[in-house]
Amino acid sequence: MMMDIPALSVSMSHSKLMNDVGISVLKMAKDHTTQQSQQLVQMMMQSVQPHLGGHIDLRA
């Protein structure tokens, strides 16, 4: 059985490239999600109004 070394090398190189691209895309998605989460936390912190809701007016 004869192995085609150049074809095997190209195939392995292609597989590594596809793996590296997939990892890069996942890292970009993770970074984007982290950034969105931080923005959501900041938005929620800015919406807090601690002086509201502390007293209830029971007079009618």
BALUM-163065 format. One record per residue: residue number from 1; residue in three letters; chain; x, y, z of N, C-alpha, C in turn. Coordinates in steps of 0.05 Angstrom, whole numbers, always signed. Layout:
NUM/ALA/A/X/Y/Z/X/Y/Z/X/Y/Z .
...
***
This chain:
1/MET/A/+17/-24/+0/+0/+0/+0/+18/+25/+0 .
2/MET/A/+14/+42/-19/+31/+66/-22/+15/+90/-12 .
3/MET/A/+28/+106/+5/+15/+130/+15/+23/+154/-2 .
4/ASP/A/+3/+171/-7/+8/+196/-22/+15/+217/-1 .
5/ILE/A/+41/+220/+4/+50/+239/+25/+42/+268/+19 .
6/PRO/A/+46/+278/-5/+38/+306/-10/+8/+311/-5 .
7/ALA/A/-9/+292/-14/-38/+295/-10/-45/+293/+20 .
8/LEU/A/-32/+276/+34/-36/+273/+63/-28/+299/+77 .
9/SER/A/-6/+311/+69/+4/+335/+81/-16/+358/+76 .
10/VAL/A/-26/+360/+51/-46/+381/+45/-71/+377/+61 .
11/SER/A/-80/+353/+63/-104/+347/+78/-101/+354/+108 .
12/MET/A/-78/+347/+119/-73/+353/+147/-71/+383/+152 .
13/SER/A/-58/+397/+133/-56/+426/+134/-83/+439/+133 .
14/HIS/A/-100/+429/+115/-127/+440/+112/-143/+435/+138 .
15/SER/A/-141/+412/+149/-155/+406/+174/-146/+424/+197 .
16/LYS/A/-120/+429/+198/-110/+447/+219/-120/+476/+215 .
17/LEU/A/-120/+484/+190/-130/+511/+183/-160/+514/+191 .
18/MET/A/-176/+494/+184/-204/+495/+191/-209/+495/+221 .
19/ASN/A/-192/+480/+235/-194/+479/+265/-186/+506/+276 .
20/ASP/A/-165/+519/+266/-157/+545/+275/-178/+566/+270 .
21/VAL/A/-190/+565/+246/-211/+584/+239/-235/+581/+258 .
22/GLY/A/-243/+556/+263/-265/+551/+281/-260/+561/+309 .
23/ILE/A/-236/+558/+319/-228/+568/+346/-229/+598/+346 .
24/SER/A/-219/+611/+325/-220/+640/+323/-248/+651/+323 .
25/VAL/A/-266/+638/+308/-294/+647/+307/-307/+644/+335 .
26/LEU/A/-302/+622/+348/-313/+618/+375/-302/+639/+395 .
27/LYS/A/-276/+646/+393/-265/+666/+410/-278/+693/+405 .
28/MET/A/-282/+700/+379/-296/+725/+373/-324/+725/+384 .
29/ALA/A/-338/+703/+382/-366/+702/+393/-365/+705/+423 .
30/LYS/A/-346/+692/+436/-344/+694/+465/-338/+723/+474 .
31/ASP/A/-319/+736/+460/-312/+763/+466/-336/+782/+462 .
32/HIS/A/-351/+777/+441/-375/+794/+435/-396/+790/+457 .
33/THR/A/-400/+765/+465/-420/+759/+486/-412/+772/+512 .
34/THR/A/-386/+771/+519/-376/+783/+543/-380/+813/+543 .
35/GLN/A/-375/+825/+520/-379/+854/+518/-408/+862/+521 .
36/GLN/A/-426/+846/+509/-455/+851/+511/-464/+848/+540 .
37/SER/A/-453/+828/+554/-460/+823/+582/-452/+847/+599 .
38/GLN/A/-428/+857/+595/-418/+880/+610/-435/+904/+605 .
39/GLN/A/-443/+908/+580/-460/+931/+573/-487/+929/+587 .
40/LEU/A/-498/+904/+588/-524/+900/+601/-522/+906/+631 .
41/VAL/A/-500/+897/+643/-496/+902/+672/-494/+932/+677 .
42/GLN/A/-479/+946/+660/-477/+975/+663/-504/+989/+660 .
43/MET/A/-519/+980/+641/-546/+992/+636/-564/+987/+660 .
44/MET/A/-563/+963/+671/-580/+957/+694/-571/+973/+719 .
45/MET/A/-545/+977/+722/-535/+993/+745/-544/+1022/+742 .
46/GLN/A/-545/+1032/+718/-553/+1060/+714/-583/+1064/+718 .
47/SER/A/-598/+1043/+715/-627/+1045/+718/-637/+1043/+747 .
48/VAL/A/-619/+1036/+764/-626/+1033/+793/-630/+1060/+805 .
49/GLN/A/-652/+1064/+819/-658/+1089/+832/-663/+1082/+862 .
50/PRO/A/-643/+1083/+879/-646/+1073/+906/-665/+1089/+923 .
51/HIS/A/-671/+1114/+916/-689/+1130/+932/-719/+1123/+926 .
52/LEU/A/-725/+1107/+906/-752/+1100/+900/-759/+1074/+914 .
53/GLY/A/-784/+1072/+924/-794/+1048/+935/-787/+1044/+965 .
54/GLY/A/-775/+1063/+977/-767/+1060/+1005/-790/+1067/+1024 .
55/HIS/A/-810/+1082/+1014/-832/+1090/+1031/-858/+1085/+1016 .
56/ILE/A/-879/+1077/+1031/-905/+1072/+1020/-925/+1091/+1033 .
57/ASP/A/-939/+1106/+1017/-959/+1125/+1027/-985/+1110/+1031 .
58/LEU/A/-993/+1105/+1056/-1017/+1089/+1061/-1042/+1107/+1065 .
59/ARG/A/-1040/+1133/+1063/-1063/+1150/+1065/-1079/+1149/+1039 .
60/ALA/A/-1105/+1148/+1042/-1122/+1147/+1018/-1142/+1170/+1018 .
***
